[in-house]
Amino acid sequence: MNRVLVSGYGVMTRGILPHIASAPDTSVALLSRHQTVPPCPGVTVTALEDAPALRPHVILGCFENDERSQDFWTSPAIRRSVEDQGSCCIEISTLSIDRIAAWHDEIRLLGGTSVESPVTGSRPGAASGVLSAFVYESGKDPRATAVMDTFVRKRYEFTAPGNPTAFKLVYNAWGAAMLHTLAAFVPTLHSHLGADFDIASDIVTSDGWMSLVCASRLGRMMTKDYGDPDFALAHMVKDLRYAHDILGDSNALLNLVYEQFTAALASHGGHVDYTAVTEMGMR
């Protein structure tokens, strides 16, 4: 029996928990500050202080920022769990470069295996069990593989700790910059083309290299549908802040994009879809 402890109940873990729980010979316990009843069949809810008694083989964390991640992994209950079981620890959050480096050291000193695995695919990918994962493992552990195979369609194996996180931060910043450009050009097309804008919309969402971005976000942009987020605005602002550690404070494009996203955060709050940033460019 592969005993799995999952910490955090948000958009991503809400999607992946049913997939983990459906794996054969697997028991799943959820540790959450807010979720007090089992969210799906095959999952029990537990408390932090009870974690050592569960004797988890695999501990998976998904957190909103460095602080939440550090609080969990350095808590006495989790440290004891890792020490007692030699647990395989999977961190799927997008953290800062400094935090992920410290995390690897913490797990190594406790005798556990660290699997750094920020993921992409947002809510739809999590719900469908088809996320992509950027992975560095301190050691091969079939227990981790069995868990991740339930919700990851594609694994990209990196050879050095910190590199999956560095890539994910630059990748997200790059994507945020592309999203920001929609507000710079779409309103012009809309005003100049009139009734023919629908033709333009069909083109940019289905043809050419921009189609993936436009197909994903243009509908939300034009209808201003920012509720029920695929990826929360607050998370993107956090990722852009962490990306400065790699791209530098003098990167003009990153600074512009970060400014627009923080303005959207001030205007809309953090729990809306990150497409809300496009509204800032249309004002």
C-alpha positions, -999 to 999 in steps of 0.1 A, spaced: 0 0 0 14 33 -11 5 58 16 2 94 3 -2 126 22 -13 157 1 -11 192 16 -30 221 2 -65 221 -14 -67 245 -42 -74 245 -79 -46 221 -87 -50 196 -59 -87 196 -62 -82 183 -98 -55 158 -91 -67 142 -59 -94 120 -76 -67 107 -99 -42 98 -71 -70 82 -51 -80 60 -80 -45 44 -82 -44 8 -71 -30 0 -36 -29 36 -27 -43 54 4 -46 92 3 -49 117 32 -55 154 27 -41 181 50 -59 214 44 -65 246 64 -100 249 50 -112 216 38 -127 197 67 -146 169 49 -133 144 23 -135 161 -11 -138 129 -31 -141 91 -26 -109 75 -15 -95 105 3 -95 111 41 -89 144 58 -63 147 85 -45 172 107 -9 182 107 -1 168 141 -14 134 130 9 132 99 36 110 116 9 84 126 0 80 89 35 69 81 34 85 46 55 70 19 49 100 -4 42 136 7 30 160 -20 28 197 -14 11 224 -35 13 259 -20 6 295 -29 40 309 -21 74 303 -4 62 310 30 34 285 30 57 259 15 84 265 41 59 264 70 47 230 59 80 213 51 98 226 82 70 218 106 80 193 133 53 168 123 64 167 86 101 166 95 94 136 118 73 119 91 101 122 65 128 111 90 107 81 102 97 68 67 124 82 44 95 97 26 96 107 -11 87 144 -10 71 160 -41 69 198 -44 47 209 -73 45 245 -63 62 272 -83 86 286 -57 115 310 -58 150 298 -67 163 303 -32 134 285 -16 136 254 -38 174 252 -32 168 253 6 140 227 3 162 202 -14 187 206 14 161 202 41 147 170 26 182 155 20 192 162 57 161 144 68 169 113 47 141 118 22 140 119 -15 132 153 -31 112 156 -63 111 191 -76 82 192 -100 64 225 -109 36 217 -133 17 234 -160 -17 229 -175 -37 249 -150 -72 238 -138 -82 219 -170 -50 199 -170 -53 190 -133 -90 180 -136 -82 158 -167 -50 143 -152 -29 155 -181 -5 180 -166 30 185 -178 57 184 -151 92 198 -151 111 174 -129 143 170 -110 146 140 -87 174 136 -61 169 98 -65 146 75 -84 117 64 -63 89 42 -78 65 54 -51 67 90 -65 64 77 -101 33 58 -92 17 89 -78 28 113 -105 17 90 -133 -19 94 -122 -20 131 -131 10 139 -154 9 132 -191 43 145 -200 75 146 -178 104 168 -187 135 155 -169 160 181 -158 195 171 -146 202 197 -119 182 209 -88 166 243 -93 165 241 -131 128 230 -133 119 260 -111 141 284 -131 126 273 -163 90 275 -150 95 310 -137 109 323 -171 83 303 -189 55 319 -169 69 354 -173 72 348 -210 36 337 -212 25 366 -191 42 390 -216 24 373 -245 -9 376 -227 -2 413 -220 2 419 -257 -35 410 -264 -46 442 -248 -21 462 -270 -34 449 -303 -69 433 -300 -88 466 -293 -73 481 -325 -86 452 -345 -120 454 -328 -124 491 -336 -111 491 -371 -127 459 -384 -162 463 -370 -183 433 -380 -153 416 -395 -137 413 -361 -153 379 -358 -133 368 -388 -101 381 -372 -109 363 -340 -113 331 -359 -80 336 -376 -59 344 -345 -75 316 -324 -71 289 -351 -43 297 -375 -7 306 -370 18 306 -341 -3 329 -319 -34 306 -320 -27 287 -288 -24 319 -267 -54 335 -284 -76 304 -283 -69 301 -246 -75 337 -235 -93 358 -261 -127 346 -252 -123 356 -215 -107 389 -226 -136 400 -249 -163 389 -224 -144 401 -193 -151 367 -178 -125 366 -151 -144 345 -125 -138 308 -118 -101 311 -126 -80 286 -146 -50 303 -130 -54 329 -103 -41 364 -109 -24 364 -75 -3 333 -85 9 350 -116 19 381 -97 39 359 -73 56 341 -102 66 374 -119 80 386 -86 101 355 -82 112 357 -119 131 389 -111 157 367 -94 165 351 -127 157 378 -153 170 407 -132 155 440 -121 166 458 -152 146 437 -176 123 464 -191 97 440 -205 94 420 -173 90 453 -153 63 465 -176 44 432 -174 48 430 -137 35 466 -133 4 457 -154 -3 425 -134 1 443 -101 -23 470 -113 -48 443 -122 -44 427 -88 -52 460 -71 -82 465 -93 -97 430 -93 -82 411 -64 -61 380 -65 -88 353 -70 -98 362 -105 -84 346 -137 -51 362 -147 -67 372 -181 -79 402 -161 -46 419 -169 -58 425 -205 -84 449 -192 -57 472 -179 -43 477 -213 -77 487 -227 -83 515 -203 
